[in-house]
Amino acid sequence: MPSVAALAYRAARPALFSVGGGDAEAAHKWTMGRLETIDRHRPLRALTRSVCRPVSDPVSMFGVQLANRVGLAAGMAKNGEALRAWPALGFGFAEIGTVTWHAQPGNDTPRLFRLPASRAVINRMGFNNHGARALAARLRRYGDSAAALRERLGYPLGISLGKSKITPVEDAVGDYVSSLRAIRDLASYVAINVSSPNTPGLRSLQDKGFLDELVAELRDESRGVPLLVKIAPDLTHGAVDDVLDVCRERGVAGIIATNTTIGRDGIAPAERALADEAGGLSGAPLTVLARDIVRYLRAQVGSDLPIIGVGGIGSADDALAMVDAGADLVQLYSSLIFRGPAVVSETAQALKDRTA
Ligand SMILES: Cc1cc2nc3c(=O)[nH]c(=O)nc-3n(C[C@H](O)[C@H](O)[C@H](O)COP(=O)(O)O)c2cc1C
């Protein structure tokens, strides 16, 4: 029996998908506007909670208390928008950003494409964001430490860091460090994003030498905030091994697997024309790829390292399969677009039942 949230979203989806003449970014902006309205008004938050029925499943991971095992993946709330709305939708934690040191507009539009028949998204947003300092200022409205924010909001925030487009790759470390200094007191964890396909040269930071220097410097500046590394699904096993060596050696607190893929498998024939759009592919075509990376990671690290599984999780079964492959927590983004918030509590409940 579909939930009220699922039925309501199914009814609203055609209208949402026609916002801006069908432009996906226009629909995203419209949605964020509604979420910010929910964020501002306590009765609307209560109403959202009563429809979405957040699952309480407190769990501690890398020293952070999460409200449940399902998080909002990076990229939706790039500037820390609607922070009181996400837990009302049922998320147990949220990763905000990716932010960069310099505010930047991102790539030219159009840069976001929905592929409904494939339950997929292609994006080449290019880290459009207001910058790490602006994010810090926004977060300080709620508290001046990660603990105060956690207390006030009722769930923890991870902050994802990336490289500014104008900063050359050889100066990337300093760019990340500047961002870290701006937000380190406010983050329950920091995600080091070296895996977005939309910033030229960024993924080369996954190479062992670069990554080692980057993680070492960030570690020195972290003031004890857990650092997680987010990896691409397109890495060979050898490249994953290199990332793991760095993570073990430098005391990384966990891995987030995975970002979007540059591959184009799994796109429905009717949507083949969109496959030529540059950018990262997410959603259903990523489900097995991301899960296989998580399975490989878990086989290499044993029970030691926390893993957040992300990529194509669109149902309770997908989330359970990700946990069976070795993830401790999951995140999602694309399935929110196609299924609405019902997918959040559905997956959180399944994971609660599995681990009870
Ligand atoms: C529009 C869009 C923007 C994204 N922006 C970011 C980002 O800024 N940083 C990041 O680490 N991942 C970003 N991602 C990747 C997601 O966090 C996630 O890793 C990926 O979409 C796979 O999950 P999904 O299949 O549930 O969407 C973005 C994804 C989408 C669809």
The ligand as an ORCA input file, in Angstrom:
! r2SCAN-3c Opt
* xyz 0 1
  C      22.234     17.525     -9.737
  C      23.298     16.798     -8.956
  C      24.292     17.533     -8.335
  C      25.289     16.886     -7.610
  N      26.248     17.614     -6.968
  C      27.169     16.993     -6.202
  C      28.112     17.739     -5.465
  O      28.120     18.967     -5.474
  N      29.022     17.046     -4.727
  C      29.055     15.685     -4.658
  O      29.892     15.108     -3.952
  N      28.138     14.953     -5.329
  C      27.210     15.572     -6.092
  N      26.281     14.831     -6.761
  C      26.354     13.354     -6.684
  C      25.439     12.788     -5.592
  O      25.814     13.233     -4.323
  C      25.488     11.239     -5.635
  O      26.791     10.819     -5.309
  C      25.109     10.680     -6.987
  O      24.085     11.420     -7.587
  C      24.654      9.227     -6.881
  O      23.509      9.127     -6.060
  P      22.010      9.024     -6.644
  O      22.039      7.981     -7.731
  O      21.163      8.676     -5.468
  O      21.697     10.376     -7.191
  C      25.283     15.458     -7.513
  C      24.259     14.734     -8.129
  C      23.271     15.379     -8.848
  C      22.184     14.554     -9.493
*
